[in-house]
Amino acid sequence: MAGRGRLVPTLGVVAVGTVGYYLYSAGGNPKVAEKQFEHDAASATARVKGDLPGKGKEAKLQGEVWAKQAGAKLDHAVDDAKAALHDTDAKLSAKMAEADAKIDHLKAEGIQKAKELRKDTDKKIDEFDTTVIRKTQEAKSGIASWFGFGK
């Protein structure tokens, strides 16, 4: 009875360790772990029976293991590509928003500078008009004074 008391927990630890090993080696995919376990069990059975490796069920199970592993790797690659595409899309959207904001800022700045330039130009034109009028009046009074009409 005392030997049996230790045997059950020991077998439980071995079973948990085995399950953990196969899950770890399969990258956490339980279907791949199951196929790998079945392959290893068939391989061990073949060795015990003395069969040649690569026959029958063992070869079929090995093919299934490889197919599951390849499928898991492909799924992982597709997920990585989708994540990278999503990240790139997010970065592109951020850059586009940044460019739009910069364009709006430059547009507003350009409009402001155009208004200031127009205001300065109008001021210069008014100054020029005033100067022309003043000089014209001076010239008229100078010419008129030659003929005795002015001062």
Disulfide bonds with the S-S distance in Angstrom:
none
